[in-house]
Amino acid sequence: MEKKQILILEVNQHNYDVLNTLLAQNGFTCKAILDRDAFNKIQKNIWDYNLILINVSINYLKLNEIIFESEFDSSVKIPTIFLDSEELYSKDKLRECFEAGACDYIKKPFESFEVVRRVSYHSEEFLKMQEYRLRMDKLANLASVDQLSKLTSKMQMQAILKHQIDYYNRYKTDTTIVYFSIVNINKIIGIFGLSHGEKLISLFAKELKNLIRASDVLARWEGSDFIIVLTNTSKKSSEILIKKISAELLRIESLKELNLEIAFGITSFIENDEMKIVIERAKYALNEARQQRYGKIFVA
């Protein structure tokens, strides 16, 4: 059920009661704000409301304190309707309200149906906007998160790699990428089935995420192949770190019984690098690591 919560900023209880009675009859839940203290207390929960109704005559707030926009997107504002009495109405006040960010303005005396329709329209439009933003956020999340491993997706990692290469070409800070794979995944799938293989990849990703540094970026590239971007890290330091991670993975109880074989290819950015070249160099290092009998770490 859609929320229909209205915040009403009024000068006295009687004015609030009139609006509350009218709106409650039409399915809205209202909250009264009659002074500065009440307003201060409600601010932390302001996004629980999908419309604000304000008497222009309130003297405990300035107009620019009443307009609330999302900290993530300035185009998203809680719709705000101002109410004004006919005797106090002026074009300057009207202009001031709209310049502050009002979405509508109602002059008293008003018809009941007018208030209900305007409140309904703006609150419904706000709910539609919130629903649209939520769908867009979900789509963005699907694009940036690999749904099997819950790691960074290949698409998102490509964007990160491009940014990191541009950053390296400008500042020449040591940056390394590690391209690695579960070498015997096909054998495991052949014995236990595809579903088991997918669960293994998911479990492996979860355990791996706990082992990397907060500054590192980990992605599932494809199949059982993964990439880690290590910023401010030389090839030598990367090799030491990967040896430690490899040893830790082999000690994890949930993975130990599967006898996983993991190979790591390490390379660092060089001047005028391109993403395609970096990936090819890392894949070459991985293939070399696969050939090793022990350790299975190769630095290109």
C-alpha positions in Angstrom: 0.0 0.0 0.0 1.4 3.4 -1.0 2.1 5.8 1.9 0.1 9.0 1.9 1.7 11.0 4.6 1.5 14.8 4.7 3.4 17.2 6.9 1.4 20.3 7.7 3.2 23.4 8.9 0.6 25.7 10.4 0.4 28.7 12.8 -2.3 27.2 15.1 -4.0 24.0 16.0 -7.4 25.0 14.6 -6.0 25.6 11.1 -4.3 22.2 11.3 -7.4 20.5 12.4 -9.4 21.8 9.5 -6.8 20.5 7.0 -6.3 17.2 8.8 -10.1 16.5 8.9 -10.3 17.2 5.2 -7.3 15.1 4.1 -7.9 12.2 6.5 -11.3 11.7 4.9 -9.4 11.2 1.6 -6.9 8.6 2.9 -4.1 10.8 4.0 -2.2 10.7 7.3 -1.2 14.1 8.6 1.4 15.4 11.1 1.2 18.8 12.6 4.1 21.2 13.0 3.2 24.3 15.0 6.6 25.6 16.2 10.3 25.5 15.6 11.0 22.7 18.1 8.5 20.4 16.4 10.1 21.1 13.0 13.6 20.4 14.3 12.5 17.0 15.7 10.9 15.9 12.4 13.8 16.8 10.1 15.7 13.5 10.5 12.6 11.6 9.3 11.5 14.2 6.7 11.7 11.7 3.8 8.9 9.6 5.5 6.5 12.3 4.1 5.5 12.6 0.4 4.2 16.2 0.6 4.6 19.3 2.8 1.7 21.7 3.2 2.6 25.1 4.6 0.8 28.2 5.8 2.8 31.2 4.3 2.2 33.1 7.5 4.3 30.9 9.7 7.0 33.0 11.5 9.2 30.3 13.0 10.8 29.3 9.7 12.3 30.9 6.6 11.0 29.7 3.2 14.4 28.3 2.1 14.4 26.0 5.2 11.3 24.2 4.1 12.3 23.0 0.7 14.0 19.5 1.0 15.9 18.1 -1.9 17.7 14.7 -2.0 21.4 14.8 -1.1 22.0 12.3 -3.9 20.0 14.1 -6.6 19.1 17.8 -6.4 16.3 17.3 -8.9 14.3 15.2 -6.4 12.4 17.4 -3.9 9.6 16.7 -1.5 6.7 18.5 -3.2 5.8 21.6 -1.2 2.4 23.5 -1.4 2.0 26.9 0.2 -1.3 28.2 1.6 -2.1 31.9 1.8 -5.0 34.0 2.9 -6.6 36.3 0.4 -6.1 39.4 2.5 -2.3 38.7 2.9 -1.7 37.6 -0.7 0.7 39.5 -2.9 2.6 38.8 -6.1 5.9 39.3 -4.3 5.0 36.6 -1.8 3.8 34.3 -4.6 7.1 34.8 -6.5 9.1 34.3 -3.3 7.4 30.9 -2.7 8.0 29.6 -6.2 11.6 30.9 -6.2 12.2 29.0 -3.0 11.0 25.8 -4.7 7.3 25.5 -4.2 5.4 23.2 -6.5 2.0 24.8 -6.0 0.2 27.7 -4.2 -3.3 27.8 -2.9 -5.1 31.0 -1.9 -7.8 31.0 0.8 -10.7 30.7 1.0 -10.3 27.5 -1.0 -12.7 24.8 -2.0 -12.2 21.4 -0.3 -12.0 19.5 -3.5 -9.3 21.9 -4.7 -7.0 21.1 -1.8 -7.6 17.4 -2.0 -7.0 17.2 -5.8 -3.8 19.3 -5.6 -2.4 17.4 -2.7 -3.3 14.1 -4.4 -1.7 15.0 -7.7 1.6 16.2 -6.3 2.0 13.4 -3.8 1.2 10.8 -6.5 3.7 12.3 -8.8 6.3 12.2 -6.1 5.6 8.5 -5.4 5.9 7.8 -9.1 9.3 9.6 -9.2 10.5 7.6 -6.2 9.4 4.4 -7.8 11.1 5.3 -11.1 14.4 6.2 -9.2 14.2 2.9 -7.4 13.9 1.0 -10.7 16.8 2.9 -12.1 18.9 2.2 -9.1 18.1 -1.5 -9.4 19.1 -1.5 -13.0 22.3 0.3 -12.3 23.0 -2.2 -9.5 22.4 -5.1 -12.0 24.9 -3.5 -14.3 27.6 -2.9 -11.7 27.3 -6.1 -9.6 27.8 -9.6 -10.9 24.7 -11.5 -9.9 26.4 -14.9 -9.3 29.4 -13.8 -7.2 28.0 -10.4 -5.9 31.3 -8.9 -6.8 32.0 -6.0 -9.2 30.7 -6.9 -12.7 32.9 -7.1 -15.8 31.2 -4.0 -17.2 31.9 -2.0 -14.1 35.5 -3.3 -13.9 36.1 -2.2 -17.5 35.1 1.3 -16.5 37.3 1.2 -13.4 40.3 -0.1 -15.4 39.9 2.7 -17.9 39.8 5.2 -15.1 42.9 3.7 -13.3 44.9 3.6 -16.5 44.1 7.3 -17.2 45.1 8.0 -13.6 48.4 6.1 -14.0 49.3 7.8 -17.2 48.9 11.1 -15.5 50.5 10.5 -12.0 52.6 7.3 -12.6 51.5 5.7 -9.3 52.2 2.0 -9.0 49.1 0.0 -10.0 48.9 -3.7 -10.5 46.2 -6.1 -11.8 46.0 -9.7 -10.9 44.1 -12.0 -13.4 43.4 -15.3 -11.7 41.3 -18.4 -12.2 40.1 -21.6 -10.6 42.0 -23.9 -12.9 40.2 -27.1 -12.1 36.6 -25.7 -12.2 35.7 -27.8 -15.3 36.8 -31.0 -13.5 34.7 -30.1 -10.5 31.6 -29.3 -12.6 32.1 -32.6 -14.5 32.0 -34.5 -11.2 29.4 -32.5 -9.2 27.4 -30.7 -11.8 27.0 -27.1 -13.0 24.9 -26.0 -10.0 27.6 -27.1 -7.7 30.2 -25.2 -9.8 28.1 -22.0 -9.5 27.8 -22.4 -5.7 31.6 -22.9 -5.5 32.2 -19.7 -7.5 29.9 -17.8 -5.2 31.5 -19.2 -2.1 35.0 -18.6 -3.4 34.1 -15.0 -4.2 32.7 -14.4 -0.7 35.8 -15.8 1.0 38.2 -13.9 -1.3 36.4 -10.6 -0.6 37.2 -11.1 3.0 41.0 -11.4 2.3 41.6 -8.4 0.0 42.3 -4.9 1.3 39.6 -2.2 1.5 41.4 -0.2 -1.2 41.5 -3.1 -3.7 38.8 -3.7 -6.4 37.7 -7.3 -7.0 35.6 -8.4 -10.0 34.4 -11.6 -11.6 35.6 -11.2 -15.2 34.1 -14.3 -16.8 33.4 -17.9 -15.9 35.8 -18.8 -13.0 38.1 -15.9 -13.9 38.6 -12.9 -11.6 40.5 -9.7 -11.6 41.9 -7.6 -8.7 43.1 -4.0 -9.2 45.8 -3.2 -6.6 46.4 0.6 -6.4 49.6 2.0 -5.0 51.1 -1.5 -5.2 54.3 -2.6 -7.0 54.6 -5.9 -8.8 56.9 -7.2 -6.0 54.4 -6.2 -3.3 51.6 -7.6 -5.3 53.3 -11.0 -5.6 53.9 -11.1 -1.8 50.2 -10.2 -1.2 48.9 -12.8 -3.7 51.1 -15.5 -2.1 49.5 -14.7 1.2 46.0 -14.7 -0.2 46.6 -18.0 -2.0 47.8 -19.6 1.2 44.8 -18.3 3.1 42.3 -19.6 0.5 43.8 -23.1 0.7 43.3 -23.0 4.5 39.6 -22.2 4.5 37.6 -25.2 5.6 34.7 -24.8 3.2 37.1 -24.8 0.2 39.8 -27.2 1.5 37.9 -30.4 0.6 37.5 -29.4 -3.0 41.3 -29.3 -3.6 41.1 -26.1 -5.6 43.8 -25.2 -8.0 44.2 -21.4 -8.4 46.6 -19.7 -10.8 47.5 -16.0 -10.6 48.8 -13.8 -13.4 50.3 -10.5 -12.3 51.2 -7.4 -14.3 51.5 -3.7 -13.7 50.5 -0.7 -15.7 53.2 0.8 -18.0 53.3 4.2 -19.8 50.6 4.7 -22.5 48.9 1.4 -21.5 45.5 0.5 -22.9 42.9 -1.7 -21.3 43.0 -4.4 -24.0 46.8 -4.6 -23.8 46.8 -4.8 -20.0 44.3 -7.6 -20.0 46.2 -9.5 -22.7 49.4 -9.2 -20.7 47.6 -10.4 -17.5 46.1 -13.4 -19.4 49.5 -14.3 -20.7 50.8 -14.2 -17.1 47.9 -16.4 -16.0 48.6 -19.0 -18.8 52.2 -19.1 -17.7 51.1 -19.6 -14.1 48.9 -22.5 -15.1 52.0 -24.4 -16.4 53.7 -24.3 -13.1 53.5 -27.3 -10.9 53.6 -25.5 -7.6 52.7 -22.0 -6.6 51.1 -21.1 -9.9 51.9 -17.4 -9.7 53.6 -15.6 -12.6 54.6 -12.0 -12.9 54.7 -10.4 -16.4 
